[in-house]
Amino acid sequence: MTKIAKQLTQARADLAAGDQALIALDAEKADALKSSAAFSKWRLAHEEAELERERLGLLVDKLAGELEQEAADAASADLASRRAELEKQSAALARRISEEGGAAAATLVQLAEEARADAEAVEQLNRELPDERRLLHADHIARHRDPAPREDIKETVVDLWTFEQSGEIVGDPDDVVEHSYERGLIRSPMRNVPVVRRRFRQITYLEQGDREWAESLGSVLRLPRFDGPGLLFDRGHAVEPTPRRELVELVPAHGAPAKPVNNEAA
């Protein structure tokens, strides 16, 4: 708690005590009316109490305003401090984006160009090699992944009702009227359909993953410039900044009248 906050707390307590003193004096007014001396004494005490209460009320308002200003100043100082710290962090990160980002981009562009050259060299050589001796290019080795195989999680044994003739599983087992554990029937208006209970292995598994082709690194790589707007590399192509055009502008000099153009033949 700050000094002003402590002073405000004390002033409010004093103001509450002053209110109670006035209430007590108001209760003594009837007795003070019995004599002029008593009433004069009571009136003087009451005026002093009212003046003190007024002073304390003004003091509370003043201290409350100062406390509010103190809080506003503290919030402003905190905001200024956080702004300065964030400004410092942003400036440092901007330097890193330009320097480290630019270096990383140069490395990635070089990798993309080397990967393309390697793929072309491997493809050319593979034309001269038998199938069993063909090479894989670097981009494929680094980024291609075979699809994940099917993976069994758990296996249980279950007995299910099936149609006796077709062997297909009965869609709703509640339709079966059971004669024994192995045999039963499904009633229908035309004829009763015999069913039998057969044993199955129920396997819970993760299905095989989809095959995905790794497109060449250069064909998917897009990099921004790290020292300005625009792209540095866009799907296999280095992007050059748009060249600035050289233009000529004629502006009349101040005070010099423009000469009329004579289009007539001399």
Number of C-alpha atoms within 10 A of each C-alpha: 5 9 8 15 16 12 16 20 14 13 20 17 14 17 21 14 13 20 16 12 17 18 12 12 17 12 11 13 15 10 11 17 13 10 10 10 11 14 17 13 12 19 15 12 15 19 12 13 17 16 13 16 20 14 14 19 18 14 17 21 15 13 20 17 12 15 19 14 12 15 12 12 12 12 12 12 12 12 12 12 12 12 12 12 12 12 12 12 11 12 12 11 13 15 13 14 16 15 14 14 18 18 13 15 19 15 12 18 22 13 15 22 16 16 19 20 14 16 19 13 12 16 15 11 12 15 10 10 11 8 9 6 9 14 14 13 17 16 20 16 10 9 12 13 12 10 12 12 11 11 12 11 9 9 11 9 10 11 14 15 24 22 19 17 10 8 13 12 16 17 10 8 13 9 13 19 14 17 11 9 10 13 17 22 19 17 13 9 5 6 9 11 14 16 25 23 21 16 11 11 10 12 12 12 12 12 11 11 12 10 10 10 12 13 12 17 21 22 13 13 15 18 21 16 17 21 13 9 9 14 15 20 21 16 15 17 14 13 15 10 11 7 6 6 6 5 5 6 5 5 6 9 8 6 6 7 8 8 6 6 6 7 6 5 4 4
